[in-house]
Amino acid sequence: MDIKVIKELSQKYSQDDLLKFADELENSEKTSCPECQNNSDLNEVMSNFLQACEIKKLIDNGVSLNEAVREFTKRVRTVLS
């Protein structure tokens, strides 16, 4: 999980854009997202898209970026523990 990249993606793109990037990656193993062109780890890129989409959902519901990241990472920690 690269929080810096996830925050950047969630600020810059809509949920639809992020899901489009994820679909492209799943279907062609490539993405049109400029921020992810140089990353060869497809699993990491897919994870970043999907996590950014979850954070974007929170932002779209009025939660600040920092609070959305905190809430999301708290959910992840709960699942992993």
N, C-alpha and C positions, 0 to 999 in steps of 0.2 A: 504494500500500500504506500503510494507516494502522495502524501497529503498535499504537497505543493502543486503537483500536476492536477490532482483531483479538484483542488480549490480553483485553479485556473480554468479548467474545463467547465466547472459548474457556474463560474461567473461569465464565461464567454459564450456558452452555447445553451440552447433550449433543450428541454427533455427530448423533444422530437429529433433534434440534431444528434444528440448523444446516442439515442437508440438507433438512428440511421447509421452512425459510425459503427456501432456494435454489430448491426446486421451486415454491413459491408465486410467487416472483419471476419465474421462467421462464414459468410458465403464465398469470399474471394481471398481471404488471408491478407487483405490490404485494406487501408482506410484512406479516405480523402481528408482526414483531420490533419492539418499542417503540424500541430504540436506533437503528433505521434509518429510522424514519418520516419524518424531516425531510431525508433525503438524496435529492436528485433525480437523482443520477448512478447509474442502475441498474447500469451496468457496475462501478462501484466497490463498490456494495453487494454484488453477486454475488461479486466477487473477495474481499471481506472475509469473506463466509460460507464460501466454499470454503477460504480460507487458515486461517480459524479452525478449521475442521473438521480440517484436517491437523495443526494444532498440538494440538487436543484429542485426536487419536489418540495422539500422543506422550505427552501428559499421562496418558491412560488406561493407558498402558504403563509408568507409573512415573517418567517424566521430569518434572523440575520445570518450572514455567512458563517461567522465564528460560532454562533450557537448551533447552527445546522451541523457543522463539522463535529462539535462536541457531542451533540445528540447521536449522530451517526456512529462515531467511534465508540460511544458508550454501548450502543446496540451491538456492535461487532465484538467488543470485549465480553459482553454478556453471553453471546453465542459461543465464544471460544473458551469460556471458563466453565 
